[in-house]
């Protein structure tokens, strides 16, 4: 199983290297379109950078993965909080059962109390 994992990782690495070599051309990435970059309030946010295309591609993939992970984490918040609440309730009920068992066997012989629990 471990070798299969290494084989898959090696295949992914080869594909990434091939894509990187095929997309080495430099592209211009800008934050705003040319028309908006001329506006007085938006000109502070306008900048442009020259990057190889494979960096833009891989950066987009990484950004998409991060956005997806955060989106799912936020979406599943209600499920995590409900599970936490149910765990607290189960713990409280378990403590109450143990307390009631102790009260029921109060004053009895220890051996008889153990047999009564079975």
Secondary structure as GFF3:
##gff-version 3
##sequence-region A 1 118
A	DSSP	alpha_helix	2	22	.	.	.	ID=ss1
A	DSSP	beta_strand	26	30	.	.	.	ID=ss2
A	DSSP	alpha_helix	34	37	.	.	.	ID=ss3
A	DSSP	three_ten_helix	43	45	.	.	.	ID=ss4
A	DSSP	beta_strand	48	52	.	.	.	ID=ss5
A	DSSP	alpha_helix	53	75	.	.	.	ID=ss6
A	DSSP	alpha_helix	77	104	.	.	.	ID=ss7
A	DSSP	alpha_helix	110	117	.	.	.	ID=ss8
###
